[in-house]
Amino acid sequence: MTYGVKIFLIASVIGAFQTVSSAGLTKEATFKILDGESIEFVYQVALIDFSGKFVVDNSYFQIDFERPEASKFQLHFDVNQSTAGFPLATKLMLSESVLYAKENKKISFISNNITRLKNRFKISGMLTIRGITKKFELEAKLNIMNENNFENTSFLNFHIFANIFRSDYGASGYSGLVGDKIVLNSNITLRPDHRELK
């Protein structure tokens, strides 16, 4: 084998390795929830379940696969684009006595602590609704067959679950008819985002 052929083979192997490496994700990766995607919620009117959708805006999950506690999660909802399932319920949800969408255009959750057990992430942080910020916790379960190798993928699918109590945030309008508890219970797809986030 000539010297030139050896050099060519070495260069080919290096190039193939770089291609494979760039196709996967590193041990720390940021995933974005696409703007306009929605997270479903369930609420009760006269003890009957109804469902609505909060529309996602500028949200991401920055995951450190080796040190989950260093991960970051931000979830923001565009209140005015969200729906309570049908026009009258949506109008009441956006009204001054509930979300007061005219003055409070976003619902925001920012994590301050994340723990991981296999494919489940327990995410604690601060939730802001109607300008009122309180401690809040949600669970994100990774829907994937092999949870030990999920960093090598082009997308992640999570199931989000949490309970929000309207009265905690002064959003208790129509409480004689509408239940206090709002249940976030929805699948959501995240895709890689290569922006540098702080």
C-alpha positions in Angstrom: 0.0 0.0 0.0 1.5 3.3 -1.0 1.9 6.3 1.3 -0.7 8.3 -0.7 -3.3 5.5 -0.4 -2.7 5.3 3.4 -3.2 9.0 3.8 -6.4 8.8 1.7 -7.8 6.0 3.9 -7.0 7.8 7.1 -8.7 10.9 5.9 -11.7 8.9 4.8 -12.1 7.3 8.3 -11.7 10.7 10.0 -14.3 12.2 7.8 -16.8 9.4 8.4 -16.3 9.7 12.1 -17.0 13.4 12.0 -20.1 12.8 10.0 -21.5 10.3 12.5 -20.6 12.5 15.4 -22.3 15.5 14.0 -25.5 13.5 13.3 -25.9 12.8 17.0 -26.3 15.1 20.0 -23.7 15.9 22.6 -24.2 15.1 26.3 -25.7 18.6 26.7 -28.4 19.6 24.1 -31.1 22.1 23.8 -34.5 21.2 22.5 -37.1 23.7 21.4 -40.9 23.4 21.5 -42.0 24.8 18.2 -43.9 28.1 18.5 -47.6 27.5 17.9 -47.6 24.0 19.3 -50.0 23.5 22.1 -50.3 21.8 25.5 -53.7 20.4 26.3 -55.4 21.0 29.7 -58.5 19.7 31.3 -60.9 21.6 33.6 -64.4 21.1 34.9 -67.6 23.0 34.4 -70.5 21.8 36.6 -68.4 18.7 37.4 -68.1 17.8 33.7 -64.7 17.6 32.0 -63.8 20.0 29.2 -60.5 20.4 27.5 -58.6 23.4 26.1 -55.2 24.2 24.7 -52.4 26.6 25.8 -50.4 27.7 22.8 -46.6 27.5 23.3 -44.3 30.5 22.7 -40.5 30.6 22.9 -40.0 27.6 25.1 -37.1 25.2 25.4 -35.6 22.3 27.4 -31.8 22.5 27.8 -30.8 19.0 29.0 -27.6 18.0 30.5 -27.7 14.2 30.1 -24.8 13.6 32.6 -25.9 16.1 35.2 -29.7 16.5 35.0 -29.6 19.0 37.9 -27.8 21.4 35.5 -30.6 21.3 33.0 -32.9 24.2 32.3 -36.5 24.3 31.3 -38.7 27.3 30.2 -42.3 27.0 29.2 -44.2 30.1 28.0 -47.9 30.2 26.8 -49.4 32.9 24.6 -52.6 33.6 26.5 -54.5 35.3 23.7 -53.9 32.5 21.3 -55.0 29.8 23.8 -58.5 28.3 23.9 -60.8 26.8 26.5 -62.3 24.5 23.9 -65.3 26.6 22.7 -65.9 30.3 22.1 -67.9 31.2 25.2 -65.5 29.3 27.5 -62.5 31.0 25.8 -64.0 34.4 26.3 -64.6 33.8 30.0 -61.0 32.3 30.4 -59.5 35.5 28.9 -61.7 37.8 30.9 -60.5 40.1 33.7 -61.7 37.7 36.5 -59.7 34.8 35.2 -56.5 35.2 33.1 -57.1 38.9 32.3 -55.4 38.5 28.9 -55.6 42.2 28.1 -53.0 42.9 30.8 -51.3 39.5 31.1 -50.3 38.2 27.7 -48.1 35.4 28.9 -48.1 32.5 31.3 -44.5 31.6 32.2 -42.7 28.8 34.0 -39.0 28.9 34.6 -37.2 25.9 36.3 -34.8 26.2 39.2 -34.3 22.5 39.9 -34.5 19.3 37.8 -34.1 15.7 38.8 -34.2 12.6 36.5 -35.1 9.0 37.3 -34.7 7.0 34.1 -37.1 8.6 31.6 -38.9 10.9 34.1 -37.9 14.5 34.8 -39.2 16.2 37.9 -39.1 19.9 37.2 -39.5 22.5 40.0 -39.5 26.2 39.4 -41.6 29.4 39.4 -44.9 29.8 37.6 -46.3 33.2 36.7 -50.0 33.8 36.0 -51.7 37.2 36.1 -48.4 38.7 37.3 -48.4 36.4 40.4 -45.4 34.1 40.7 -45.4 31.0 42.9 -43.4 27.8 43.3 -44.6 25.1 40.9 -43.7 21.6 39.9 -44.4 19.5 36.8 -43.4 16.1 35.5 -42.1 15.4 32.0 -42.0 11.8 31.0 -39.9 10.9 28.0 -41.8 8.7 25.6 -39.1 6.5 24.0 -38.2 2.9 24.0 -34.5 3.2 25.1 -34.3 5.9 27.7 -30.5 5.2 28.1 -29.6 6.4 24.6 -32.1 9.2 24.0 -29.5 11.9 23.4 -28.8 10.5 19.9 -32.0 11.5 18.3 -33.4 14.3 16.1 -36.4 14.9 18.4 -37.8 14.1 21.8 -41.4 13.4 22.7 -42.5 14.1 26.3 -45.7 13.7 28.2 -46.3 16.8 30.4 -48.3 16.5 33.6 -49.1 19.1 36.3 -51.9 20.6 38.3 -52.6 24.4 38.4 -55.1 25.8 40.9 -56.7 29.0 39.7 -57.2 30.4 43.1 -53.4 30.5 43.7 -53.1 33.1 41.0 -56.2 35.2 41.5 -57.8 33.7 38.5 -60.8 32.3 40.3 -63.6 34.0 38.3 -66.8 31.9 37.9 -65.8 29.6 40.7 -69.4 28.7 41.4 -69.5 26.9 38.0 -65.9 26.3 37.0 -63.6 24.1 39.0 -60.4 25.4 40.6 -58.1 22.8 39.2 -56.5 22.9 35.7 -54.8 19.7 34.7 -51.9 19.9 32.2 -51.9 16.5 30.6 -50.4 16.4 27.1 -47.8 15.0 24.8 -45.3 17.6 23.3 -42.6 17.2 20.7 -39.2 19.0 21.1 -36.6 19.4 18.4 -32.9 20.3 18.5 -32.2 24.0 18.8 -28.6 25.0 18.2 -28.9 28.6 19.4 -26.7 29.5 22.4 -29.0 30.0 25.4 -28.1 31.5 28.7 
